[in-house]
Amino acid sequence: MLVKHLLSISDLDRETILSLVETAVAIAEGRWTVERPLAGRLVGIYFRKTSTRTRTSFTVAALKLGAQVITYGPNDLQIVTGESVPDTARVLANYLDALVIRTNETMAEMRELACQDRMAVVNAMSESEHPTQSLADLATLREHFGRLAGLHVLYLGEGNNSASAISLAVARLPGMRLTLVTPERYGLPAGFIAEVRATAAANGSEIEQHHDMSRLPRGVDAVYTTRWLTMGVKKADEDWVPRFRPYTVTPAVMAEVSKPDGSTVFLHDLPAMRGYEVLDEVLDGPQSIAFRQAYHKMTSAMAVLNWCLAGG
């Protein structure tokens, strides 16, 4: 059986996304009884940038599934001394069954690593997309609400790789709605938004992006924000913080957009810059399920590795 790669949510169809989400939820609820399906397999964890949750979750996920793990730091592979990425892929594919990679660069390197059919390659975050994060987001929502169809997610903040991933996912799932409200010039690219809106329209979902905090939707199911400095990468504008301040998720913002019955939840992909994109009262408050969301990074990692190597 050929391995399967997960480089982008756009590579997955609706059924696969839902299957991965359902597997993650089943693992969380103790309903997934497949024992050590990856016994005897080897998973490489290659992180070129810092990580707490994603690196740990994939390492633990591989171990829970029965695999052994080898880790690589940013300077451990001969790529940094000039070996080509395709040559590196051909070599690693002799040893590893899967390679989980994080980088701040484009997805081109990951696609080069995936140009072989022996070693699965998983995008654990690139400059443009964080696909496994969106699966964790969806699993968190599915577990909490018991469904995905009909949910309305409000995303506040920068149009970054987590925003692009959740946009690609929502666009493929019928009945979901995503509203992105971002600072001017810091949203998702217009061309990307046009593409996901077209996909959403074809699938019976809805995606909108604007920059006006005075016209936030009311009665949403979830409010989602992410760290303003993704991976610590500096902004081009020196005065970027004042541009972002109005998009802080405060108790007042939560009260404005939440449902009267109190069922609206708060999501954050973490790590949080407390006092910037979110205040303590929200992140630590009763509506927050951000730390359960972090737990689902592990269950979704298990679902992904099982799908890549054991067939789903």
Phi, psi and omega in degrees: 000130179289144177288162177241139178261153170235096181255327181210146174301331180294344177278351185254144174271173183303315184297322180291317178301312181295323179295317178296319179296315181295323177297316179300316180293320179297321176298315181297325183269002179075020181263356182262111191251011178290122187261119174048057182293344181251024177302132181087355179269158179238127181242125175267138178244106186244100182247116179269355179226166182295153178195138171254299186287309188293315179299312182294318183295319179289325177295311179296320180301314180298317180295318178297329179278357176100358182279162169260157189233139169235134184249146177234134173273180186297337183245017187272337182261153184289000172305322184288346178255005174117355176293140182290154179296316177300322178294319178299318180297317181297324179288309183298328180294343175286338188247321189257150172269334178209150175230120177260123188231139173237136178209160173265008185260183182290170182282358184301317180297319179296320180293326175295319177297331182273004180277050174202161188243026181245334184237121177290142177241129182241127177280107178264015169136128172237181181301324189259344186201147177232075190297321182289336174295318181295326176293322175295320177300312182294321178297321178297314179294317181297318180294317185288314186264346182079005182196166170244323180301134178090354181279143177243119180253129174256120178255128180240131176125205187288143174279077186256197184291330175290322178295319180293322181294315180292330176295314179298323181289311181300323181299340183259358185246117184301138172085357178270157179224135179230125174245119177256124177240111190234157174299146176306133179076001179236022177271182173290147183303145184302320180296320178295316179299320179299319180293313182289329177293322177294317177297317180299316180300323180289337184253005178077025174243182187214134178226134179223143173230132171211184188235009190257106180290348179279351177232054174289145176291156178252154174067037179281163179272329182212142172249128187234131172224166178224169180299134180293327176258085181296122180058019179075011182286128182289151177278157179292325180272130178292332183260035187289331185299314177300329177294328185271336187308319181297345184263008176297136177275108182250168173304325179294319177297315179300318180296323182293322189256351185283159175286148181300332183279000177079014185274353181290138182244164178246134179239147174208132183283348177060148007285152181261143168260088184302135182089355176249272182285342180209146175268155181305321184299334178272309184299324180261004185277177186292341180274348185281128170238028184296327183278336168291323175301319177296322176301321183287352170296327178285314181295322178289326175297320176298316179298318182293311181297321177297318179295317182295320192248335184246004173091008175112000000 
